[in-house]
Amino acid sequence: MTTLDVTIMGQSYRLACKEGEELALKQAVAFLDERMNTVRDAGKVKGTDRIAVMVALGIAADYLATRVTDGPFADLPVADVREKINAMNALLDAALAPQERLF
């Protein structure tokens, strides 16, 4: 494990990551710092914890709206793909449940 000292919205943090993942962590920190500073500078939300929650919700919404580009689920939002995967898992669990009683 590697530790990095970073700053997000003026606050220092020491974060750990796996060897070789430092650049990805630095990029994530820069992305988060930019988003949080944008929300803070807009002046509508006060308090670091509230700003962090608003940014997290925005990032989650962006992620869930992202569309799959290839395969059988092409052009579906990630949230829909997750729902389909969960439905498939439930169907498989129901189908395999009687088999578990054999062991």
BELGIUR-V205836 format. One record per residue. N is the residue number from 1. SS is DSSP state (H for helix, E for strand, L for the rest). PHI is phi in radians with two decimals (999 if undefined). OMEGA is omega in radians with two decimals (999 if undefined). Layout:
n-><N,N>
ss-><SS,SS>
phi-><PHI,PHI>
omega-><OMEGA,OMEGA>
This chain:
n-><1,2,3,4,5,6,7,8,9,10,11,12,13,14,15,16,17,18,19,20,21,22,23,24,25,26,27,28,29,30,31,32,33,34,35,36,37,38,39,40,41,42,43,44,45,46,47,48,49,50,51,52,53,54,55,56,57,58,59,60,61,62,63,64,65,66,67,68,69,70,71,72,73,74,75,76,77,78,79,80,81,82,83,84,85,86,87,88,89,90,91,92,93,94,95,96,97,98,99,100,101,102,103>
ss-><L,E,E,E,E,E,E,E,L,L,E,E,E,E,E,E,E,L,L,L,L,H,H,H,H,H,H,H,H,H,H,H,H,H,H,H,H,H,H,H,H,H,L,L,L,L,L,H,H,H,H,H,H,H,H,H,H,H,H,H,H,H,H,H,H,L,E,L,L,L,L,L,L,L,L,L,E,H,H,H,H,H,H,H,H,H,H,H,H,H,H,H,H,H,H,H,H,H,H,H,L,L,L>
phi-><999,-2.07,-1.96,-2.22,-1.67,-2.26,-2.25,-2.17,0.91,1.45,-1.78,-1.48,-2.40,-1.88,-2.03,-1.90,-2.64,-1.26,-0.96,1.53,-1.83,-1.09,-1.08,-1.07,-1.14,-1.08,-1.16,-1.12,-1.10,-1.09,-1.08,-1.11,-1.05,-1.12,-1.10,-1.16,-1.12,-1.10,-1.14,-1.06,-1.20,-1.19,1.37,-1.53,-2.14,-1.97,1.65,-1.03,-1.14,-1.19,-1.10,-1.07,-1.16,-1.09,-1.17,-1.06,-1.12,-1.12,-1.14,-1.10,-1.12,-1.07,-1.09,-1.19,-1.50,-1.08,-1.77,-1.27,-1.75,-2.22,1.40,-1.18,-1.85,-0.94,1.26,-1.65,-1.12,-0.96,-1.06,-1.19,-1.09,-1.05,-1.07,-1.12,-1.12,-1.09,-1.14,-1.12,-1.08,-1.11,-1.11,-1.13,-1.05,-1.13,-1.24,-1.55,-0.97,-1.10,-1.19,-1.14,-1.21,-1.27,-1.80>
omega-><3.11,3.06,3.09,3.01,-3.09,3.09,3.08,-3.13,3.08,-3.13,3.14,3.10,2.97,-3.07,3.11,3.05,3.12,3.06,3.11,-3.13,-3.09,-3.12,3.12,3.12,3.11,3.11,3.11,3.12,-3.14,3.11,-3.13,3.14,3.13,3.14,-3.12,3.11,3.11,3.12,3.13,-3.08,3.08,3.04,-3.10,-3.10,-3.14,3.08,-3.09,-3.12,3.12,3.10,3.14,3.13,3.14,3.13,3.12,3.11,3.10,3.12,3.12,3.12,3.10,-3.14,-3.10,3.12,3.13,-3.10,3.06,-3.05,-3.10,2.97,-3.05,-3.14,-3.12,3.11,3.04,3.03,-3.14,-3.14,3.12,3.11,3.11,3.12,3.13,3.11,3.11,3.11,3.10,3.11,3.12,3.12,3.11,3.11,3.13,-3.13,-3.09,-3.11,3.12,3.13,-3.12,3.14,3.13,-3.08,999>
